[in-house]
Each structure stands twice: as structure tokens, then as C-alpha cells.
């Protein structure tokens, strides 16, 4: 597979497993490996923001160092703010005060960056970009990472949105549909991973105003497993390149152990560097 300026970069979510992705992207930035099209979901979208703004180690600092200091994953946050991930710290204080986001560099970046959300009205994926409005950009990132059941619905353009991983957790098809026949896919789980959780209908009192969202939630794990099967088949056929954790995962979606997170970040960085060296890249 010959990679070029039209190769797409696809980033999976995965909660705190996303520190692997932040390591990969930091390695890419170290070697000035930049893609002209990036599509990302949930935690992948949040990590990609620092890649698009050219801020190495910013995502790592937010995901590991600041997690210990601010404890932004907690049941207290879920009870007080409606989200297990503290939205005030993550989407207000972090980008504007604690680890300032370089909006100017981000907005001037000519590359296309799409974040995947789930439209609660239609139960379908939305692929959203923003290169001018800070508040809308933040709302899209927040929506893309708003996990069902443990986060509040986020409004974007007056449309209720949730995590894009509900309906399109591995958006390779989206990248291909936008003209990117070749793709590099960064996963946050080991090869062969499949969700063994049964798909169940949401309780009747949840999302009762969004029947199509409820249908999508009933298919969530099946959707993920089918997409993962497609990814592995395309990888075997040489149609895509996959970067994924090689060591057995010890980090779950809401892991708060800094040593485990650091090990996964370092593995991501090493895998990112290995990819660049193997393909002699300077996109």
C-alpha cells in the first residue's frame, strides 16, 4: 500500500484507552507526519484536536497528569453534572485555562477534520467539522464523547447529539466515501477484540423522546463487532493499515491508574514511531 497526501486517518474512541491514540499522534507530530483528512470518534476526536492544533503531549498531559490532579472521572460528577466525565473541567477549564488549546493554529490548519456524533432524532451518524466558531467546536467534541447513560445529551445546531460510537465507532466507510481509498486506522483494543456484552433495550424511562436512538442503542455492540470484523478483513486483504495495542490491555474505559495509562501512552508512541519508520513517511 502506497500512502500519500490523500490517505485518510481514522481514530477509534474507547474512553481512557484513548491514551494509546494520544501516544500515536504525538509520535506522528514528532516526525511531522500529518494527514490531510482525519475522522475521529469520541475520545479519538478529543485526542485529535491536539493533533490538529499541533500541540504535542497536550492530550497526554490532559489524560494522565491532569486526571490525578482534578479527578474529572467520578460518580460525584455523574450525580452533580449528569456526566461521569466532568464536563466543566474537560470542555471549559482545560481548553481555556489549564492546558490552553491553540484555536488559531487549529482554525488555520488546511486539513479536514470530522468528528462523529449520533443524532438522537434520526439515530444516525453525523460527521461534523468546525473551523471558525470556538463554542461550536467545543460542543461537537463534547457531543462526540457524550457516552450514553453516563453523560447528558449535548445540543449542536439545536439538534440533540450523543457519542458517535453508538452508530459508527470505526468510520472507515465515511473516510472512503469522502474520497480516501487508502486509510490508516488507529484502534484502542487488541486484535481480535469483540464486545461480549449482550445488546439490550434501554429502560423505558431513558431516551423515551428519541425512539430511533433507542433502536441504535439496542444494536450498539452488534454494530461495533460487525465493523471490527470488516476492519480485520480489510487489514488482511491489505486495503488498510491498522495501528493497535500489542500488549494485553490493562486499561478500561474509565481507568484512573496513572501507571497503567502511562504504559499504554508509551506503547502508542512506540507504535506510532514504528509506523512512521516502516513507511518512511513525511506526509
C-alpha positions as CSV (number, residue, x, y, z in Angstrom):
1,X,0.0,0.0,0.0
2,X,1.4,3.4,-1.0
3,X,0.5,6.2,1.3
4,X,0.1,9.7,0.0
5,X,-1.5,13.1,0.7
6,X,-4.9,11.6,0.1
7,X,-4.6,8.9,2.7
8,X,-7.2,9.1,5.5
9,X,-6.6,8.8,9.2
10,X,-9.4,7.1,11.2
11,X,-9.4,7.2,15.0
12,X,-11.4,5.0,17.3
13,X,-12.7,6.1,20.7
14,X,-12.6,4.0,23.8
15,X,-12.6,6.3,26.8
16,X,-9.3,6.3,28.7
17,X,-8.0,3.7,26.3
18,X,-7.6,6.7,24.0
19,X,-4.2,7.5,25.7
20,X,-2.9,4.9,23.2
21,X,-4.1,7.2,20.4
22,X,-2.6,10.2,22.0
23,X,0.8,8.4,22.0
24,X,0.4,7.5,18.4
25,X,-0.5,11.1,17.4
26,X,2.4,12.5,19.5
27,X,4.8,10.3,17.5
28,X,3.2,11.5,14.3
29,X,3.8,15.1,15.3
30,X,7.4,14.4,16.4
31,X,8.1,13.2,12.8
32,X,5.8,15.8,11.1
33,X,3.5,13.1,9.8
34,X,0.2,14.9,9.1
35,X,-2.8,13.6,7.2
36,X,-5.0,15.8,5.0
37,X,-8.2,14.1,6.2
38,X,-8.9,12.9,9.8
39,X,-12.2,11.4,11.0
40,X,-12.5,10.5,14.7
41,X,-14.9,9.3,17.3
42,X,-15.4,10.1,21.0
43,X,-12.0,10.0,22.8
44,X,-10.3,9.8,19.4
45,X,-11.9,13.1,18.5
46,X,-10.7,14.8,21.7
47,X,-7.2,13.5,21.2
48,X,-7.2,14.5,17.5
49,X,-7.9,18.1,18.4
50,X,-4.4,18.5,19.9
51,X,-3.0,16.8,16.7
52,X,-4.9,19.2,14.5
53,X,-3.7,22.2,16.6
54,X,-0.1,20.9,16.5
55,X,0.3,20.6,20.3
56,X,2.4,17.6,21.2
57,X,1.8,16.0,24.6
58,X,-1.1,18.2,25.3
59,X,-3.5,15.3,25.2
60,X,-1.2,13.1,27.2
61,X,-1.0,15.8,29.9
62,X,-4.7,16.2,30.0
63,X,-5.4,12.4,30.1
64,X,-2.8,11.4,32.7
65,X,-1.3,14.3,34.7
66,X,-4.5,16.3,35.0
67,X,-6.6,13.2,35.7
68,X,-4.8,12.8,39.0
69,X,-4.9,16.5,39.9
70,X,-8.6,17.2,39.0
71,X,-10.2,13.7,39.3
72,X,-12.5,14.5,36.5
73,X,-13.9,10.9,36.3
74,X,-16.2,10.3,39.2
75,X,-19.6,9.3,40.4
76,X,-19.8,12.7,42.1
77,X,-19.6,14.4,38.6
78,X,-22.3,12.0,37.3
79,X,-24.6,12.9,40.2
80,X,-23.9,16.7,40.2
81,X,-23.4,17.4,36.5
82,X,-25.0,14.4,34.7
83,X,-21.8,13.1,33.3
84,X,-19.2,10.7,34.7
85,X,-16.5,12.8,32.9
86,X,-16.7,16.3,34.5
87,X,-17.8,18.5,31.5
88,X,-16.9,21.8,33.1
89,X,-13.2,20.7,33.6
90,X,-12.9,18.9,30.3
91,X,-14.6,21.4,27.9
92,X,-14.3,24.7,29.7
93,X,-11.4,24.9,32.0
94,X,-9.0,22.6,30.2
95,X,-9.1,24.3,26.8
96,X,-9.4,27.9,28.1
97,X,-7.4,27.9,31.3
98,X,-5.4,24.8,32.4
99,X,-4.0,23.5,29.1
100,X,-4.9,26.2,26.6
101,X,-6.0,25.0,23.2
102,X,-4.4,26.7,20.2
103,X,-7.6,27.7,18.4
104,X,-5.7,29.9,15.9
105,X,-3.4,27.1,14.7
106,X,-6.4,24.7,14.6
107,X,-8.6,27.0,12.5
108,X,-5.7,27.7,10.1
109,X,-4.9,24.1,9.6
110,X,-5.9,23.3,6.0
111,X,-6.6,19.6,6.7
112,X,-10.2,18.4,7.0
113,X,-11.2,17.1,10.4
114,X,-14.5,15.4,11.1
115,X,-15.9,14.3,14.4
116,X,-18.6,11.7,14.6
117,X,-21.7,12.2,16.7
118,X,-25.0,10.4,16.9
119,X,-28.1,12.4,16.0
120,X,-30.6,11.4,18.7
121,X,-33.6,12.3,16.5
122,X,-32.6,10.2,13.5
123,X,-30.5,7.5,15.2
124,X,-27.9,8.1,12.5
125,X,-24.3,9.3,12.5
126,X,-23.4,13.0,11.8
127,X,-20.0,14.0,10.6
128,X,-19.3,17.5,11.8
129,X,-16.5,20.0,11.2
130,X,-15.8,23.5,12.5
131,X,-13.1,25.9,11.6
132,X,-14.4,29.2,12.8
133,X,-16.6,29.1,15.9
134,X,-14.9,28.1,19.2
135,X,-18.2,27.3,21.0
136,X,-19.5,25.1,18.2
137,X,-16.2,23.3,18.0
138,X,-16.3,22.6,21.7
139,X,-20.0,21.5,21.5
140,X,-19.1,19.0,18.7
141,X,-16.2,17.5,20.7
142,X,-18.4,17.2,23.8
143,X,-21.2,15.6,21.8
144,X,-18.9,13.1,20.2
145,X,-17.7,12.0,23.6
146,X,-21.1,12.0,25.4
147,X,-21.4,8.4,26.3
148,X,-25.0,7.1,26.5
149,X,-26.4,6.6,30.0
150,X,-23.5,8.3,31.8
151,X,-23.4,11.7,30.0
152,X,-26.0,14.3,29.2
153,X,-27.2,14.8,25.6
154,X,-25.4,17.7,24.0
155,X,-27.0,20.2,21.7
156,X,-25.2,21.0,18.4
157,X,-27.0,23.3,16.0
158,X,-30.2,22.8,18.1
159,X,-30.0,19.1,17.5
160,X,-29.6,16.6,20.4
161,X,-26.4,14.6,20.0
162,X,-24.6,11.8,21.8
163,X,-21.4,9.8,21.3
164,X,-20.6,8.9,17.7
165,X,-19.5,5.4,18.7
166,X,-23.2,4.4,19.1
167,X,-23.7,4.1,15.4
168,X,-20.3,4.5,13.7
169,X,-17.5,3.5,16.1
170,X,-15.0,2.8,13.3
171,X,-15.7,5.3,10.5
172,X,-13.6,3.8,7.7
173,X,-16.5,3.8,5.4
174,X,-17.0,7.5,5.9
175,X,-13.4,8.2,5.0
176,X,-13.7,6.1,1.8
177,X,-17.0,7.8,0.9
178,X,-15.2,11.2,1.1
179,X,-12.6,10.1,-1.4
180,X,-9.9,8.5,0.7
181,X,-9.4,5.0,-0.7
182,X,-6.4,4.4,1.5
183,X,-6.7,4.6,5.2
184,X,-4.6,4.3,8.4
185,X,-6.8,3.2,11.3
186,X,-5.8,3.6,15.0
187,X,-7.6,1.2,17.2
188,X,-7.6,1.2,21.0
189,X,-8.1,-2.5,21.6
190,X,-6.2,-5.7,20.8
191,X,-6.5,-7.6,17.6
192,X,-9.4,-10.0,17.7
193,X,-11.3,-8.0,20.3
194,X,-15.1,-8.3,20.2
195,X,-17.6,-7.0,22.7
196,X,-19.2,-9.8,24.6
197,X,-21.8,-7.6,26.2
198,X,-25.4,-8.5,25.1
199,X,-27.3,-5.8,23.3
200,X,-30.3,-4.9,25.5
201,X,-33.1,-2.3,25.1
202,X,-32.6,0.8,27.2
203,X,-35.0,1.1,30.1
204,X,-38.3,2.6,29.1
205,X,-37.7,5.8,31.0
206,X,-34.5,6.6,29.2
207,X,-34.5,8.5,25.9
208,X,-38.2,8.0,25.6
209,X,-38.4,11.0,23.3
210,X,-35.9,9.5,20.9
211,X,-37.2,6.2,19.6
212,X,-34.6,5.9,16.8
213,X,-31.8,6.5,19.3
214,X,-33.3,3.6,21.4
215,X,-33.1,1.4,18.3
216,X,-29.5,2.3,17.7
217,X,-28.6,1.6,21.4
218,X,-30.2,-1.9,21.1
219,X,-27.7,-2.6,18.3
220,X,-24.7,-0.9,19.8
221,X,-22.5,-3.9,20.5
222,X,-23.5,-5.8,17.3
223,X,-22.7,-2.6,15.3
224,X,-19.2,-2.5,16.9
225,X,-18.5,-6.2,16.3
226,X,-19.6,-6.1,12.7
227,X,-17.4,-3.1,12.0
228,X,-14.4,-4.7,13.7
229,X,-14.8,-7.8,11.6
230,X,-14.8,-5.6,8.5
231,X,-11.7,-3.8,9.7
232,X,-9.8,-7.0,10.3
233,X,-10.9,-8.4,6.9
234,X,-9.7,-5.2,5.1
235,X,-6.5,-5.3,7.0
236,X,-5.9,-9.0,6.0
237,X,-6.6,-8.0,2.3
238,X,-4.1,-5.1,2.5
239,X,-6.8,-2.5,2.0
240,X,-6.0,-0.6,5.2
241,X,-3.2,-0.3,7.7
242,X,-4.1,-0.7,11.4
243,X,-2.2,0.6,14.4
244,X,-3.4,-1.1,17.7
245,X,-2.1,-2.0,21.1
246,X,0.1,-5.2,21.0
247,X,0.3,-5.8,24.7
248,X,-2.7,-7.2,26.6
249,X,-4.8,-4.3,27.5
250,X,-4.9,-3.4,31.2
251,X,-6.8,-0.1,30.7
252,X,-10.6,0.1,30.6
253,X,-12.9,2.9,29.6
254,X,-12.8,4.7,32.9
255,X,-9.3,3.7,34.2
256,X,-7.8,6.1,36.7
257,X,-4.5,4.3,37.3
258,X,-1.7,6.7,36.1
259,X,0.9,3.9,35.8
260,X,-1.3,1.8,33.5
261,X,-2.3,4.9,31.5
262,X,1.4,5.9,31.1
263,X,2.3,2.4,29.9
264,X,-0.4,2.5,27.3
265,X,0.6,6.0,26.2
266,X,4.2,4.9,25.7
267,X,3.1,1.9,23.8
268,X,1.1,4.1,21.5
269,X,4.1,6.4,21.0
270,X,6.3,3.4,20.1
271,X,3.7,2.0,17.7
272,X,3.3,5.4,16.1
273,X,7.1,5.7,15.6
274,X,7.3,2.2,14.2
275,X,4.6,3.0,11.7
276,X,6.5,6.2,10.5
277,X,9.8,4.4,10.2
278,X,8.3,1.4,8.3
279,X,6.6,3.6,5.8
280,X,9.3,6.3,5.6
281,X,6.6,8.9,6.0
282,X,6.6,12.7,5.8
283,X,3.0,13.3,4.6
